[in-house]
Amino acid sequence: MKSIIVAILLLSFFCSCGPTASDYIDRGNTKLESNDYSGAVEDYTKAIELSSDNAEAYYNRGVAKADLEDHSGAIADYTKAIELSPDAEAYYNRGVAKADLEDHSGAIADYTKAIELSPDAETYNNRGIAKADLEDHSGAVEDYTKAIELNPNYAETYNNRGVAKADLEDYSGAVEDYTKAIELNSDYVKAYCNRGSSKDNLKDYKGAIEDYTKAIELKPDYARAYYSRGNVKYDTEDYKGAIEDYNKTTELKSDYDINAFFNRGNVKYLLDDYTGAIEDYGHVIELKPDYASAYYNRALVKIDLEDKNGACLDFSKSGELGDTDAEGMIKTHCE
């Protein structure tokens, strides 16, 4: 009889020993590390079903959701984790998720709380980014400076502070910060490009071209560097060189295409390549039909080609789109 009782007790024991919340968390962590974010979410959810007050499960599920770009879902999980166990990392990650949703004020509030609990360079850096997104460039400089105090080898923060200083028109200070970023990371493409921009604003055209060229050497498909170098060549009347850089920009199919076509059209007009200029302004209009200046400039070319009707149509369209100079040109050439 005793052996039967023992057998029944053992059977009961084994039947009650399924995976625990901790087991599901461990399994979720393994999936998270192997980039199986959906699988990780499923395991963390199972852990929460077994242990609804487990802050770790909510926090880790928030991380997985963020990796799946479910930022709203991540915020909800981080919020629950914070309710259960306030933690600097949870505030920090919730701030990141809010920033991804462009809630920069909310991100700043969370970064501030994280700093109160455990100040570190990365949190100051991210709060600086959020302040810059709200155009509080002075506040951004302060946060980047604090980040650098905590981590003097933080190349990204030197670059970011340089951007904020450039936005405040402190181009010399920006150059110093970009230079420090490059000293810490000699392959920092954005820092070279950003330093080139500040040198351009300081009218150090030679230095700007050198920096853009270095950026291109490091990243041959970097459209921004070609476009920016083209602008410096345009400003220094190296029109052939400018066209070459604008050509490369448009070949790369980037966000700089519209401005590259427009500027190339301007250069071609200066070189009396009227047909080429009209083609480039046409490209601009195809990409951005409400670009008033493209219609206006194309009209100027048509005037030189004695295409009065075509010019007047373009001046009229430019005026409709808000170009205040168009009215005077219509009176001069079209009435």
Sequence and secondary structure as in RCSB ss.txt:
>XXXX:A:sequence
MKSIIVAILLLSFFCSCGPTASDYIDRGNTKLESNDYSGAVEDYTKAIELSSDNAEAYYNRGVAKADLEDHSGAI
ADYTKAIELSPDAEAYYNRGVAKADLEDHSGAIADYTKAIELSPDAETYNNRGIAKADLEDHSGAVEDYTKAIEL
NPNYAETYNNRGVAKADLEDYSGAVEDYTKAIELNSDYVKAYCNRGSSKDNLKDYKGAIEDYTKAIELKPDYARA
YYSRGNVKYDTEDYKGAIEDYNKTTELKSDYDINAFFNRGNVKYLLDDYTGAIEDYGHVIELKPDYASAYYNRAL
VKIDLEDKNGACLDFSKSGELGDTDAEGMIKTHCE
>XXXX:A:secstr
 HHHHHHHHHHHHHHT    HHHHHHHHHHHHHTT HHHHHHHHHHHHHH TT HHHHHHHHHHHHHTT HHHHH
HHHHHHHHHS  HHHHHHHHHHHHHTT HHHHHHHHHHHHHHS  HHHHHHHHHHHHHTT HHHHHHHHHHHHHH
 TT HHHHHHHHHHHHHTT HHHHHHHHHHHHHH TT HHHHHHHHHHHHHTT HHHHHHHHHHHHHH TT HHH
HHHHHHHHHHTT HHHHHHHHHHHHHT  TTHHHHHHHHHHHHHHTT HHHHHHHHHHHHHH TT HHHHHHHHH
HHHHTT HHHHHHHHHHHHHTT TTHHHHHHHHT 
